[in-house]
Amino acid sequence: MRRFVALGDSLTEGVGDPVGEGWRGWAAVLAPALAADEHPVEFTNLAASGALTKDLTDRQLPAALALRPQLAAVLVGGNDTLRAGFDIHRSTLALDTVLGELSGHGVRLLTACLPDPGTLLGLPAALARPLARRMRAVNTVVHALTDRHRAIHLHLVDLPWLAERRLLSADRLHPSAEGHHLIARHFHQLLADAGHPLGPPPAATPAEPPPGRAADLWWMATRGTRWLAARSTDLLPGLLALAALEAATRLRGTTAHHDDRMARATARALASLG
């Protein structure tokens, strides 16, 4: 029996790929394709919507270690960039702890760098620039820790999310069902290239027909609205403050200074790991 666990946030939970009353997602699509040589795969999805890197260390990592998996996916960091208290040093330490504990127990790791939310959502420049700056920092850390812990890495940020709109769900922030299948297929190919025994790759598209426009609107009016309401107290104020700071920065002509400061903070965070 092979065990595959997935840690992360709403991307890995499967938001955008509805099945019945819940979510499926790329990791659940990939799991059956990991079975080979009559060895079934036991899959557990520990990812939770809204999770930060510290939530993985506090909640998901202990649960994952208890399952004693052979393969684990760790995709996180997008929610960190959306919070007012974003701290690249804290995020780096948390992610290194998660990857280090898993790899130290002999677990093969899957990681991915993520597109920045501002680009996906088409936000105004005052918000898009600082979010992109933060996402670059997180992705720099993910790339470095991927090498440090010898993970298999998917450059998820490079997939054609904006060029092929059908790959995004109604909220424009999460993959659609087809987008989740695309991620699963890319991870399957990377594992095959690394010599892992696998079954046939996941299908290019889900067996179920994609939801129509009416279904998308209904999702936004129900689940999507509830998500926005839940985030309005912990997310919106911080984003508004971030936009105001960025506007003032642009007027003073110090945008490049803030970019450099974030890059230096990222380098210090990685250097602190030794």
N, C-alpha and C positions, 0 to 999 in steps of 0.2 A: 504494500500500500504506500503510495506516494502522497505526501500532504503539501498542499499549496495554500498559503494564506495571503491575504491582501490587506495592507494597511494604508490609510490615507483619508481623504475627504470625499466630497460629493462626486468628484470625477470617478473615483474607484468604487464608490458606493453604487454608482450606475445611473445617477440622475441624467435624464434625457433618453433613457432606454427603458420605457415602462413595460412591465409584464404583469398583467393582472392589477393588483392593488399595490405592487411594489416595483422595485427596480432590478434590472439584471446587470448590465454594465460589461465593460471589456474584459474584466478579470474572470467573470463567470462564463463569458463566451470562450475565453482562452482555455479554461480549466479542462474541459473534456478532450481538447486537442493535445494535452500533455500526456495522456495515457498512451503507453506503448508496451509491447511485449507482454500483454495480458496483465499489466500492472495498473489497476484502477487508480484514479486520483481522487483524493478527498479534499474538497475545497471549502474554505471558510473565509467569508468576507467580513473583516473587522472594521472596514472603513465607515466613517460617519460624516454626514453633511456638516459643514462648518468647522471641521477639525483643524486645529493648529498643530505645529510641530510638537509643542509641549504636550498636547493631548495624546500623541502617539507614545511618548515616553511614560506618561502617567497611566494610560488606560490600555491602549492597543498592544504595546510591546509585551507587557506581562501575559496577556491573553495569548499572543502569538507564540511566545516561548513555551507556554504550557502545552501547546498543540504539537511541539517538536516537528516542525515542518522541514522539508528538504528544499523548498522553494518559497520565496516571499517577495511580494511586490511592495515597494515603499514609494508612493507618489504623494507629496505633500509640499506645502509652501505657498500656494496661491492665496489662501485665506490670511496668512501672516501679512502679506503685502497690503491687504485691505484694512488692517487695523491701525488705529491711531498710535498704539504703542509698539509699532514695528521696531524690532531690534535684531539686526542681522547676526550679531554675536550670539544672542540667545538662541535664535533659530539654528545657527550652525552647530552649537553644542548639542542641542536636542536631536538634530538629525544624525549627527555623528554617533551619539549614544545608541540610537535605534539601529543604525546600520552596523555599528561595531558589535553590539550584543548579538544580533542575528548572525553575522558572519563568524563571530567567535564560537557560535554553536554549530558551525558547519553548514549554514543555510546559504544556498545560492540566491543572489539578490537581483531584482529587477528595479531599475530606476528610470526616471524620465525628466527632462526639462520641459517647462510649461510655457505656453503663450501667455502674454500679460493680459489681464482682464480688460484694461483700457482699450487695447486694440480690438479685441473681440466684440466689445460692446459699442465701439465707435464713440467713446466719450470725448468731450471737449478737451482741447490741448492742455488746459490748466490742470485737469485730472489725469489725462493720459500720460503726460510726461513723468510726473512723480511715480505713478504706478509702474511705468515701464522701467524706471530707474531701480525701483525696488525688485522688480521681477528679474532684471539682469543680475542683481546681487544674489538673489536666491538661486538662479540657474548657475551662476559661477560656482557657488558652494556645492550644488548638486553634482556638477561636473567633477570638481575636485574630490568630493567624497566618493563618487563612483570609482575613480581611479584608486583611491585609498583603500576601498573595501572590495575591489575587483568585481564590481557589479556589471551586469549586462544593461546597457543604457540605450534607451530610445530617444532620439531627438524629436520628441513629440511636437515641439514648438515649430518644426519645419514642415509638418504636414499641412496640406492646403486648406486650412479652415475657412479662410476668407474667399479664396478663389472658387471653392465648391461649397456653396451655401448649404446644400443638403446635408453636409457633414455636421452641421450645428443644429441644436434643438431650438425650440421656440424661444427660449430665453437668451439665445446667442452667446451663452457663457459655457454651456456644457455640450458635449458631443450628442448628436442624434444617435438613434439605434445604428444607423450605417456608420457613423463616426466611431462608435464603440467597437464595431466589428473591424474597422480599419486598424484601430490600435491593437486589437487582439492579433490580427494577422501579422502586423509588423513585429510584435514581440515573439510570435511563433517563428518567424523567419530568423530573428536574431538568435533565438535559442537553437534553431537548426544549424545556423552558421557556427555556433559554439560547440556543436557536436552532441547536443543533448538528444537522447532517444525520444521521439515524439510520434504522435498519431498524425492523421491528415490535418491540414490547416483549417482554421475556421472558415465558414462561408464568407464570401465577400459582402453579402447583404443578409439581413435577418430574414427568416422564413416568413415572418408576419409582415403584412403590408404596412408601409409607414403611415402614421396618423395624418389625417387630412387637416386642412386649415381650421375647420371647426374644432377639432380635437386639440389643436395647438392653442387656440384661443381659450378653450375651456380649461386647459392646464394653467395658463397664465392667470385666469380669473380665480382659480381655486388654489392649487398648490403653489404656484408662483407668487400670488398675492400674499399667502401666508408666510412664505420665505422672506419677502420684502418687509412685511410687518415685523417679523422676528428680528431682522437685521437693522431696523430703523433706529433702535436705541443704542446699539453698540457699533454700528458701521457708518451710518449717514453723518453724524456729527464729525467724526474723524475725517471723513472724506471731504466734507465742506471746509474744514480747517486746513486740510492738505491743499485744496484748490486755492484758498486764499493765500497761503504761504507761497505757492508756486507762482501765482500772479504777481505778488510783490517781488519775488526773486527775479522774474522776467523783467520787470520794470527797472530793477537795479542793474540788470545785465550780469547777474551772478549765477545763471543756470549752470554754466560749465563748472563753476566752483562746487556746486552741490553734487554734480555728477562725480567730480574727483573725490569729494569727501566720502561719498558712498562707496566708491571703489576702494579707497584706503581703508575704510571700516571693514569691508569684506576681506581684504588682504590680511588685516590684523586678526580677524576672527579665525581665518584658516591657519595663520601662523601660530595662534594660541594652542592649536591641537598638537603641535610638536611634529 
